[in-house]
Amino acid sequence: MFMIFKLLKLRLKILFWKITGKVKTIKTRLKLTLSKGNPENVLLIYPMDEPSFRVAYFTFRNLSQQSNQNMKFTLLINRKYKNTLHLHAGERIYIKNVSTSSILQNEKQILKKLKNTRYDIVVDLNPIFHVGISRLVSLLDSEIKVGFTSYFSDQFYNVQLDISNSGVMENGFKKVNRILAQ
């Protein structure tokens, strides 16, 4: 009963944001063809929970060496992993501790930094739905928004990674890594 109430509360919150314009409606689904263009600006949002973060960190450790030379990365990382991350790829922006069911504490500052750039691809690596991260993704200007499949993912992402069959999030991370390394 409690979970049904939480789900209803989250649905109402997202509906309110859509009505008030605090969440932008996603463009229609698109067919992803990787051969037609080379993305130049990529926003990679690392997972907020530690086990998923460690898997993503390991999966993307060599991304800057594998990817196109013209590709620029912006990494959005939970502040508590600031001293853990030793990647040499791209600019880093840190998120204050985040709850799965509320907006980001420093959303305005992050948007201020990110609004100056149009991202070709925005990738949310959180396997668990985070309403604050998804809201941030919806407010960014990008044609391709990648995220994991969840109950609400259709409203925020036009490319979705489904790991329900395998249950292994690393497989989803590897798919994203292969896309970006092309």
Buried (B, 14 or more C-beta within 10 A) or exposed (E): EEEEEEEEEBEEBBEEBBEEEBBBEBEEEEEEEEEEEEBBBBBBBBBBBEEBBEBBBEBBBEBBEBBEEEBBBBBBBBBBBEEEBEBEBBEBBBBEEBEBEEBBBBBEBBEEEBEEBEBBBBBBBBBEBBBBBBBBBBBBEBBBBBBBBBEBBEBBBBBBBEBEEEEEBBBBBBBBBEBBBE
